[in-house]
């Protein structure tokens, strides 16, 4: 339950990559606009180099403000990623022959870490203003639009060899697969938070001992969820 503050009840923290209901501009924007833009913003620093990181970070911050989300909340759940980045920076900053400080390696690792955090924040912003149903409908509609011209050609071609291909093109598969893959991102944080709360309720210690318990547990739960998803798809004739 939410705690109490001098100003009233304390709001429950929002899980990373969780949808935040609202009627702001980004919530009303079509997924066909949001998804390509945020994919471009998250991938631009990796393609164009460190100089693109600043403008992309500025666009993410602007988008979060337009969505009514505090910019730093987009990085909620990124602590393990930040720790990994610091480890990489430490490893890249040391030269062994001779022992010393590698300035170029440290800067390269820092730029890579900034790109990773920007991509994490861009994904969090997308899921904050877009439901999985909207993403799935957009991907399915896009797949059907791309397959429609090919279906028109195949239907004019005589022969029975085309039946399997026509059947595959008539049933959206790629969009469904991508939407399921994207759904595992918020699902991971839900499973992690559930496992963390259960671990702490049983008196578990924080820090490294918690990671040693939670990582195998969450990994097993995610594998089980993937197996259930695959079984459901097979039962619906999707192979």
Residue pairs with C-beta under 8 A, 6 or more apart in sequence:
2 9
2 10
2 11
2 12
3 9
3 10
4 10
13 76
14 20
14 73
14 76
15 76
15 77
15 186
15 189
15 190
15 193
16 76
16 77
16 78
16 124
16 186
16 189
17 77
17 123
17 124
17 127
17 128
17 185
17 186
17 188
17 189
18 127
18 128
18 186
18 189
18 190
19 127
19 128
19 129
19 130
19 131
19 132
19 186
20 67
20 68
20 69
20 128
20 129
21 27
22 67
22 68
22 129
24 66
24 67
24 68
24 129
25 66
26 34
26 63
26 66
26 67
26 125
26 129
27 67
27 129
29 129
30 138
31 130
31 134
31 135
31 137
31 138
32 138
32 142
34 126
34 129
34 130
35 126
35 130
35 135
35 138
38 63
38 122
38 123
38 125
38 126
39 122
41 56
41 59
41 60
41 118
41 122
42 56
42 118
42 119
42 122
42 123
43 119
44 52
44 56
45 52
45 53
45 56
45 111
45 114
45 115
45 118
45 119
46 115
46 119
49 111
50 111
50 114
53 111
53 114
53 115
53 118
56 118
56 122
57 114
57 118
57 121
60 71
60 74
60 118
60 121
60 122
60 125
61 71
63 125
64 70
64 71
64 73
64 74
64 121
64 125
64 128
65 71
67 125
67 128
67 129
69 125
69 128
71 121
73 124
74 120
74 121
74 124
74 125
74 128
75 117
75 120
75 121
75 124
76 124
77 124
77 189
77 192
78 117
78 120
78 121
81 116
81 117
81 120
82 113
82 117
85 109
85 112
85 113
85 116
85 117
86 113
88 109
88 112
88 113
89 106
89 109
89 110
89 113
91 109
92 102
92 105
92 106
92 108
92 109
93 101
93 102
93 103
93 105
93 106
93 109
94 100
94 101
94 102
95 101
95 102
95 105
123 185
127 185
127 186
132 179
132 182
132 183
132 186
135 179
135 182
136 175
136 176
136 179
138 175
139 172
139 174
139 175
139 176
139 178
139 179
140 172
140 175
140 176
140 179
141 175
142 175
143 172
143 173
143 174
143 175
144 172
147 169
147 170
150 169
151 166
151 169
151 170
154 162
154 165
154 166
154 169
155 166
171 238
173 238
176 233
176 238
180 229
180 233
184 222
184 225
184 226
187 222
187 225
188 218
188 222
191 218
191 221
191 222
191 225
192 214
192 218
195 214
195 217
195 218
195 221
196 210
196 214
199 210
199 213
199 214
200 206
204 210
204 213
233 239
